[in-house]
């Protein structure tokens, strides 16, 4: 009951949290990433969108996280919005993990003491690859929504939370078996949550599971 009341209070506060500012920053391979900042504080949170989405798609969730005390950075991958960089004409095969790392480092340089990343689908793969390529301690936690790293999961350098709908599938079939396989390879600490339904990645926020997804993520991000 206490957790539910706390979550409802956060949702109420979220209605009044607007984007603080629009920012841009460079990637290490010469790209430029544009992003929206929400909230204040020393706990940084990067939101990495899926292939069908953009930084604005995170607005509702970003406000909720900001109300919970996070400084939230929702960014556009290269090839989306005004973000650009090598490979931006075909983002799915571009080095998107460099965009995630640029976002993480921007938050670090501007005062964040910890930085976590939430990635949906394409953004989840990039978030995982960013953890693998990061310096130890640079990324504190990563959340995979219907996703897993493109690189070897055993090389993740932080705690991980995998969330997937049981019947989530694409043209190659159900996503759950591959996600379970990669989850098993990921180092501890790690958590796998399997939800009912077939919604993929960020589309989970458009279902009756949305409240649970947010609650699970907030619990993971705030755990000691």
KEKE-3310 file (N, C-alpha, C; in steps of 0.2 Angstrom, whole numbers, plus 5000, padded with zeros to 4 digits):
npx = (5004:5010:5020:5012:5005:5015:5019:5008:5009:5020:5016:5007:5015:5022:5015:5018:5031:5041:5051:5067:5077:5084:5097:5113:5126:5143:5148:5160:5164:5163:5149:5134:5123:5106:5095:5083:5081:5076:5071:5081:5096:5108:5107:5108:5099:5097:5088:5084:5078:5067:5067:5055:5052:5056:5065:5055:5045:5047:5042:5031:5036:5048:5045:5039:5050:5058:5051:5053:5065:5076:5088:5085:5089:5083:5086:5089:5093:5107:5102:5089:5077:5087:5099:5115:5127:5141:5135:5121:5111:5107:5102:5100:5111:5121:5134:5127:5129:5138:5131:5124:5134:5139:5128:5128:5140:5139:5129:5137:5147:5140:5137:5131:5131:5129:5124:5111:5104:5090:5084:5074:5070:5079:5086:5089:5098:5108:5111:5115:5127:5134:5136:5145:5156:5159:5169:5173:5161:5155:5143:5129:5117:5107:5092:5083:5071:5061:5073:5091:5109:5118:5131:5142:5133:5138:5148:5143:5144:5137:5123:5108:5092:5080:5065:5051:5037:5028:5023:5029:5034:5043:5046:5055:5051:5046:5052:5056:5064:5077:5080:5079:5090:5101:5100:5103:5117:5121:5130:5129:5123:5106:5090:5075:5060:5045:5031:5013:5005:5009:5015:5028:5043:5044:5031:5025:5021:5010:5000:4990:4999:5008:5009:5014:5026:5033:5034:5042:5054:5057:5059:5070:5080:5082:5086:5097)
npy = (4994:5006:5008:5009:5021:5030:5030:5035:5048:5052:5052:5062:5074:5073:5079:5093:5095:5101:5100:5105:5111:5112:5103:5100:5090:5083:5068:5055:5051:5062:5066:5074:5076:5079:5084:5083:5090:5085:5089:5089:5087:5074:5062:5054:5050:5042:5041:5030:5029:5018:5011:5016:5027:5043:5056:5064:5055:5050:5059:5059:5048:5053:5065:5058:5051:5062:5068:5059:5062:5061:5067:5069:5064:5064:5059:5061:5048:5048:5052:5054:5067:5082:5076:5070:5060:5049:5036:5039:5039:5026:5021:5009:5001:5009:5016:5017:5016:5025:5037:5035:5034:5047:5054:5049:5054:5068:5070:5066:5076:5087:5087:5075:5061:5048:5038:5030:5020:5019:5008:5006:4993:4995:5006:4999:4989:4998:5004:4993:4990:5001:5000:4989:4995:5005:5014:5007:5009:5020:5019:5015:5007:4998:4997:4986:4986:4975:4971:4968:4967:4971:4966:4955:4949:4945:4953:4965:4979:4983:4983:4975:4976:4967:4968:4961:4957:4942:4937:4945:4948:4947:4947:4936:4928:4924:4935:4932:4920:4923:4934:4929:4920:4929:4936:4926:4925:4937:4947:4946:4959:4955:4956:4948:4952:4946:4950:4949:4948:4956:4968:4978:4983:5001:5002:4996:5005:5010:5001:4992:4987:4998:5005:4996:4993:5005:5006:4995:4999:5010:5005:4997:5006:5014:5005:5000)
npz = (5000:5004:4994:4983:4986:4986:4973:4967:4972:4966:4952:4953:4955:4944:4934:4934:4931:4919:4904:4908:4900:4883:4876:4868:4863:4860:4852:4853:4840:4832:4830:4834:4847:4851:4865:4878:4894:4911:4927:4942:4952:4959:4954:4939:4924:4909:4895:4882:4866:4856:4839:4833:4839:4847:4856:4862:4864:4877:4886:4896:4905:4908:4916:4927:4932:4935:4945:4955:4959:4950:4938:4922:4906:4890:4874:4857:4845:4833:4817:4820:4823:4826:4829:4824:4815:4811:4800:4802:4792:4792:4805:4813:4811:4815:4826:4839:4852:4856:4856:4867:4877:4876:4881:4894:4899:4897:4908:4919:4918:4921:4934:4939:4951:4950:4936:4927:4914:4903:4891:4876:4866:4851:4857:4869:4866:4862:4874:4882:4875:4877:4891:4891:4884:4892:4905:4920:4933:4927:4921:4931:4932:4921:4912:4902:4890:4882:4876:4874:4876:4861:4860:4869:4883:4895:4897:4902:4913:4924:4936:4930:4923:4916:4906:4899:4888:4888:4876:4867:4850:4835:4817:4817:4827:4844:4856:4869:4872:4867:4875:4888:4887:4885:4897:4906:4904:4909:4921:4939:4950:4944:4936:4930:4923:4918:4909:4906:4890:4874:4871:4865:4871:4873:4870:4881:4890:4886:4889:4901:4910:4912:4924:4933:4927:4928:4942:4945:4938:4945:4958:4955:4951:4963:4972:4985)
capx = (5000:5014:5023:5006:5003:5021:5019:5003:5011:5025:5012:5004:5020:5025:5011:5020:5038:5042:5058:5071:5081:5086:5104:5116:5133:5146:5150:5167:5166:5161:5142:5131:5116:5101:5092:5079:5083:5070:5072:5087:5099:5114:5105:5107:5095:5097:5082:5086:5072:5067:5067:5049:5051:5061:5066:5048:5041:5048:5040:5028:5040:5054:5042:5038:5057:5061:5047:5056:5072:5081:5089:5083:5091:5080:5090:5088:5099:5109:5097:5082:5077:5092:5105:5118:5134:5142:5130:5115:5106:5104:5103:5100:5118:5126:5137:5122:5131:5142:5127:5122:5140:5139:5123:5130:5146:5136:5126:5143:5151:5136:5135:5128:5136:5127:5120:5108:5101:5084:5083:5069:5072:5085:5089:5091:5104:5113:5112:5119:5133:5137:5139:5151:5161:5160:5173:5170:5157:5153:5135:5128:5112:5104:5086:5082:5064:5061:5080:5097:5115:5121:5137:5141:5130:5143:5153:5140:5148:5133:5117:5104:5085:5076:5058:5049:5031:5029:5021:5032:5037:5044:5046:5059:5047:5046:5059:5058:5069:5084:5081:5081:5097:5106:5099:5107:5124:5123:5133:5125:5116:5102:5083:5071:5053:5041:5024:5008:5004:5013:5018:5036:5048:5041:5024:5022:5019:5003:4996:4988:5005:5012:5010:5019:5033:5036:5035:5048:5060:5059:5062:5077:5085:5083:5089:5104)
capy = (5000:5012:5009:5012:5028:5034:5030:5040:5055:5054:5054:5069:5079:5073:5084:5099:5095:5102:5100:5111:5114:5108:5104:5096:5088:5079:5061:5054:5050:5068:5067:5079:5073:5084:5080:5087:5088:5086:5088:5091:5082:5071:5055:5055:5045:5043:5038:5029:5027:5013:5013:5019:5033:5048:5059:5066:5049:5048:5065:5057:5044:5058:5069:5054:5050:5069:5069:5054:5064:5060:5072:5065:5066:5060:5061:5058:5045:5050:5050:5056:5074:5085:5072:5067:5057:5043:5031:5042:5037:5019:5021:5002:4998:5014:5015:5020:5016:5031:5042:5034:5036:5054:5057:5048:5058:5074:5071:5066:5082:5093:5086:5068:5057:5041:5038:5024:5021:5014:5008:5002:4990:4998:5009:4994:4986:5003:5005:4987:4990:5007:4998:4985:4999:5011:5013:5004:5013:5025:5018:5012:5002:4998:4994:4984:4985:4971:4971:4965:4970:4968:4963:4949:4951:4943:4959:4971:4982:4986:4979:4975:4974:4965:4968:4959:4954:4935:4936:4950:4944:4950:4942:4930:4924:4927:4938:4930:4915:4926:4939:4924:4918:4934:4937:4921:4927:4944:4946:4948:4958:4956:4954:4947:4952:4944:4952:4946:4952:4956:4974:4978:4989:5007:5001:4993:5011:5011:4996:4991:4986:5003:5007:4991:4994:5011:5004:4990:5002:5015:5001:4995:5012:5017:5000:5001)
capz = (5000:5004:4988:4978:4988:4984:4966:4965:4973:4960:4946:4953:4955:4937:4930:4935:4929:4912:4902:4910:4894:4877:4876:4863:4865:4855:4853:4852:4833:4828:4830:4839:4850:4854:4870:4883:4901:4915:4934:4945:4957:4957:4951:4932:4921:4902:4891:4875:4863:4851:4832:4831:4844:4848:4863:4864:4866:4884:4890:4902:4909:4910:4921:4933:4935:4938:4951:4959:4961:4945:4933:4917:4899:4885:4869:4850:4842:4827:4812:4823:4825:4824:4830:4818:4816:4806:4800:4803:4787:4793:4812:4816:4810:4817:4832:4843:4859:4857:4858:4874:4881:4876:4885:4901:4900:4898:4914:4923:4918:4923:4941:4941:4954:4947:4930:4925:4907:4902:4884:4874:4859:4848:4863:4874:4863:4862:4881:4884:4872:4881:4897:4889:4882:4897:4910:4927:4937:4923:4921:4937:4931:4915:4911:4895:4889:4876:4873:4877:4872:4854:4862:4874:4889:4901:4898:4905:4919:4929:4937:4925:4924:4909:4906:4892:4888:4887:4869:4862:4845:4828:4811:4818:4832:4851:4859:4876:4873:4866:4881:4893:4886:4887:4904:4910:4903:4912:4928:4945:4951:4938:4937:4924:4924:4912:4910:4902:4884:4868:4869:4864:4874:4875:4870:4887:4893:4883:4891:4908:4913:4913:4931:4936:4924:4931:4949:4945:4936:4951:4963:4953:4951:4969:4977:4988)
cpx = (5004:5017:5018:5005:5009:5021:5014:5005:5016:5021:5009:5009:5022:5021:5014:5028:5039:5049:5061:5074:5082:5093:5107:5123:5136:5147:5157:5169:5164:5154:5140:5124:5112:5097:5088:5081:5077:5073:5079:5090:5105:5113:5103:5103:5095:5092:5084:5081:5073:5067:5061:5048:5056:5061:5059:5044:5042:5045:5037:5032:5046:5051:5041:5045:5060:5057:5050:5063:5078:5082:5090:5085:5088:5083:5087:5094:5101:5104:5090:5083:5083:5099:5108:5125:5135:5137:5123:5109:5104:5106:5104:5107:5123:5129:5133:5125:5135:5138:5125:5128:5140:5134:5125:5135:5144:5133:5132:5146:5147:5133:5132:5133:5135:5123:5118:5105:5095:5084:5078:5071:5079:5089:5092:5097:5110:5115:5117:5126:5137:5140:5145:5157:5163:5166:5170:5167:5154:5145:5134:5123:5109:5097:5085:5074:5063:5067:5085:5103:5116:5127:5136:5138:5134:5148:5150:5144:5144:5127:5112:5097:5082:5069:5055:5042:5032:5028:5024:5036:5039:5044:5050:5056:5048:5052:5061:5064:5076:5085:5083:5088:5102:5106:5103:5114:5126:5126:5128:5127:5111:5095:5079:5064:5049:5034:5019:5007:5009:5016:5025:5039:5043:5033:5021:5019:5012:4998:4994:4993:5009:5014:5015:5026:5037:5038:5042:5054:5062:5062:5069:5082:5086:5085:5096:5109)
cpy = (5006:5013:5012:5019:5033:5035:5035:5047:5057:5056:5061:5074:5079:5078:5091:5100:5095:5101:5106:5115:5109:5109:5099:5095:5083:5072:5060:5053:5056:5069:5072:5076:5079:5080:5085:5085:5090:5085:5090:5086:5079:5064:5056:5049:5047:5038:5037:5026:5021:5016:5017:5025:5038:5051:5061:5061:5047:5054:5063:5053:5049:5062:5065:5053:5056:5070:5065:5056:5063:5066:5068:5068:5062:5063:5058:5054:5048:5048:5052:5063:5078:5082:5070:5064:5052:5038:5033:5040:5030:5018:5014:4999:5003:5013:5019:5020:5022:5037:5041:5036:5044:5057:5055:5053:5066:5075:5071:5073:5088:5091:5079:5064:5050:5043:5031:5026:5016:5014:5003:4999:4992:5001:5005:4991:4991:5004:4999:4988:4996:5005:4994:4990:5005:5009:5011:5009:5019:5025:5013:5006:5003:4994:4992:4982:4981:4971:4968:4968:4967:4964:4958:4951:4950:4949:4965:4973:4984:4981:4980:4973:4973:4965:4966:4956:4947:4934:4941:4946:4949:4945:4936:4926:4928:4930:4935:4925:4918:4931:4934:4922:4923:4936:4932:4922:4933:4943:4948:4955:4959:4954:4953:4947:4951:4946:4949:4951:4952:4962:4974:4984:4995:5006:4998:4999:5013:5006:4996:4990:4992:5005:5002:4992:5000:5010:5000:4994:5007:5011:4999:5000:5015:5011:5002:4996)
cpz = (5000:4998:4983:4980:4985:4977:4964:4966:4968:4954:4947:4952:4948:4932:4929:4933:4922:4910:4904:4905:4889:4877:4870:4866:4860:4857:4851:4845:4829:4827:4835:4841:4853:4859:4874:4890:4906:4923:4936:4950:4954:4955:4944:4929:4913:4899:4884:4871:4858:4844:4830:4835:4843:4855:4866:4867:4874:4889:4897:4907:4912:4916:4927:4936:4938:4944:4957:4961:4956:4940:4926:4910:4894:4878:4862:4848:4836:4821:4814:4825:4822:4826:4824:4820:4811:4806:4801:4798:4788:4801:4815:4815:4812:4824:4838:4851:4861:4858:4865:4879:4881:4881:4893:4903:4901:4905:4920:4924:4921:4930:4943:4945:4952:4941:4928:4918:4906:4894:4881:4867:4857:4853:4868:4872:4864:4870:4884:4881:4875:4887:4896:4887:4887:4902:4916:4931:4933:4922:4927:4936:4924:4915:4903:4894:4882:4873:4877:4873:4865:4855:4867:4881:4896:4902:4901:4912:4924:4931:4932:4927:4917:4910:4899:4893:4885:4879:4864:4857:4839:4823:4812:4824:4838:4853:4865:4876:4872:4872:4887:4893:4887:4894:4908:4910:4907:4919:4933:4947:4945:4940:4931:4926:4918:4913:4905:4896:4879:4867:4869:4867:4876:4875:4876:4891:4891:4885:4899:4913:4915:4920:4934:4933:4927:4938:4949:4943:4942:4956:4962:4954:4958:4974:4979:4985)
residu = (UNK:UNK:UNK:UNK:UNK:UNK:UNK:UNK:UNK:UNK:UNK:UNK:UNK:UNK:UNK:UNK:UNK:UNK:UNK:UNK:UNK:UNK:UNK:UNK:UNK:UNK:UNK:UNK:UNK:UNK:UNK:UNK:UNK:UNK:UNK:UNK:UNK:UNK:UNK:UNK:UNK:UNK:UNK:UNK:UNK:UNK:UNK:UNK:UNK:UNK:UNK:UNK:UNK:UNK:UNK:UNK:UNK:UNK:UNK:UNK:UNK:UNK:UNK:UNK:UNK:UNK:UNK:UNK:UNK:UNK:UNK:UNK:UNK:UNK:UNK:UNK:UNK:UNK:UNK:UNK:UNK:UNK:UNK:UNK:UNK:UNK:UNK:UNK:UNK:UNK:UNK:UNK:UNK:UNK:UNK:UNK:UNK:UNK:UNK:UNK:UNK:UNK:UNK:UNK:UNK:UNK:UNK:UNK:UNK:UNK:UNK:UNK:UNK:UNK:UNK:UNK:UNK:UNK:UNK:UNK:UNK:UNK:UNK:UNK:UNK:UNK:UNK:UNK:UNK:UNK:UNK:UNK:UNK:UNK:UNK:UNK:UNK:UNK:UNK:UNK:UNK:UNK:UNK:UNK:UNK:UNK:UNK:UNK:UNK:UNK:UNK:UNK:UNK:UNK:UNK:UNK:UNK:UNK:UNK:UNK:UNK:UNK:UNK:UNK:UNK:UNK:UNK:UNK:UNK:UNK:UNK:UNK:UNK:UNK:UNK:UNK:UNK:UNK:UNK:UNK:UNK:UNK:UNK:UNK:UNK:UNK:UNK:UNK:UNK:UNK:UNK:UNK:UNK:UNK:UNK:UNK:UNK:UNK:UNK:UNK:UNK:UNK:UNK:UNK:UNK:UNK:UNK:UNK:UNK:UNK:UNK:UNK:UNK:UNK:UNK:UNK:UNK:UNK:UNK:UNK:UNK:UNK:UNK:UNK)
# end
